[in-house]
Amino acid sequence: EVIEHLDPPRLEALGKVLFEYAKPKTVIVTTPNGEYNILFETLPAGKFRHGDHRFEWTRAEFESWAKSIADMYSYTVTFLPVGPEDEKHGAPSQMAVFKMNTTS
């Protein structure tokens, strides 16, 4: 869980450095699921889980970002919940597993 600590404009640079230059075969990114926050009784509405978080994405927002990164840098991406899942709000955290596309 690192991306939520970056200012959103810096995410493009992270994608470029990680996926275009470093080119690992597998990348795992986890981040809080903002939809789940409503289930934390002590977390005030509209607040993030940590004071240094710049954002906390919904599952749709995270998937949109991850799919665009995967498409841009020739990776496939799959999504997994992290933690117990609530039927309506999903799991507390979300995971994207990126695998580099390889050619024969």
C-alpha positions as CSV (number, residue, x, y, z in Angstrom):
1,E,0.0,0.0,0.0
2,V,2.0,2.9,-1.4
3,I,0.2,4.5,-4.2
4,E,-2.4,6.3,-2.0
5,H,0.6,8.2,-0.4
6,L,1.5,9.8,-3.7
7,D,-0.1,12.9,-5.1
8,P,-2.3,11.8,-8.0
9,P,-0.1,13.7,-10.6
10,R,2.9,11.6,-9.6
11,L,1.1,8.3,-10.5
12,E,2.0,8.8,-14.1
13,A,5.7,9.0,-13.2
14,L,5.4,5.9,-11.0
15,G,3.9,4.0,-13.9
16,K,6.6,5.1,-16.3
17,V,9.5,4.2,-13.9
18,L,8.1,0.9,-12.8
19,F,6.5,-0.5,-15.9
20,E,8.4,1.2,-18.7
21,Y,11.9,1.3,-17.3
22,A,12.2,-1.3,-14.5
23,K,9.9,-3.8,-16.3
24,P,9.5,-6.4,-13.6
25,K,7.7,-9.6,-14.7
26,T,5.2,-9.3,-11.9
27,V,4.0,-6.3,-9.9
28,I,1.6,-6.4,-7.0
29,V,-0.1,-3.2,-5.9
30,T,-2.4,-3.0,-3.0
31,T,-4.4,0.0,-1.8
32,P,-7.3,0.8,0.5
33,N,-10.8,0.3,-0.8
34,G,-12.5,3.6,-0.2
35,E,-15.9,2.0,-0.4
36,Y,-15.2,0.0,2.7
37,N,-14.5,3.1,4.9
38,I,-18.2,3.4,5.7
39,L,-17.9,0.2,7.8
40,F,-15.2,1.7,10.1
41,E,-17.3,3.0,13.0
42,T,-14.6,5.4,14.3
43,L,-13.7,6.8,10.8
44,P,-15.6,10.1,10.2
45,A,-17.4,10.3,6.9
46,G,-15.2,11.8,4.2
47,K,-11.9,11.1,6.1
48,F,-9.1,8.8,5.0
49,R,-7.7,5.9,7.0
50,H,-4.3,7.6,7.4
51,G,-3.5,11.3,7.5
52,D,-0.9,10.9,4.7
53,H,-3.3,9.3,2.2
54,R,-3.8,11.6,-0.8
55,F,-6.8,9.5,-2.0
56,E,-8.5,6.2,-1.3
57,W,-10.0,4.8,-4.5
58,T,-13.2,2.9,-5.0
59,R,-12.8,-0.5,-6.6
60,A,-13.9,0.9,-10.0
61,E,-11.4,3.8,-9.8
62,F,-8.5,1.4,-8.9
63,E,-9.5,-1.0,-11.7
64,S,-9.7,1.9,-14.2
65,W,-6.2,3.1,-13.2
66,A,-4.7,-0.4,-13.2
67,K,-6.3,-1.4,-16.6
68,S,-4.9,1.8,-18.2
69,I,-1.4,1.0,-16.9
70,A,-1.6,-2.6,-18.0
71,D,-2.7,-1.5,-21.5
72,M,-0.1,1.2,-21.8
73,Y,2.8,-1.0,-20.8
74,S,1.8,-4.4,-22.1
75,Y,0.8,-6.1,-18.9
76,T,-2.2,-8.2,-17.9
77,V,-3.9,-7.4,-14.6
78,T,-6.1,-9.3,-12.3
79,F,-7.8,-8.1,-9.2
80,L,-8.2,-9.7,-5.8
81,P,-9.8,-8.6,-2.5
82,V,-7.6,-8.3,0.6
83,G,-9.4,-9.1,3.8
84,P,-12.9,-10.1,4.6
85,E,-15.4,-9.1,2.0
86,D,-18.6,-7.2,2.7
87,E,-21.3,-8.0,0.2
88,K,-21.9,-4.4,-0.8
89,H,-18.6,-2.6,0.0
90,G,-16.0,-5.3,-0.9
91,A,-12.9,-5.9,1.1
92,P,-10.9,-3.4,3.2
93,S,-8.1,-3.4,0.7
94,Q,-7.8,-4.2,-3.0
95,M,-5.0,-5.8,-5.0
96,A,-3.9,-5.7,-8.6
97,V,-1.5,-8.3,-9.9
98,F,0.3,-7.2,-13.1
99,K,2.0,-9.8,-15.3
100,M,4.2,-8.7,-18.1
101,N,3.0,-9.9,-21.5
102,T,5.7,-12.0,-23.2
103,T,6.1,-12.8,-26.8
104,S,7.4,-16.1,-28.2
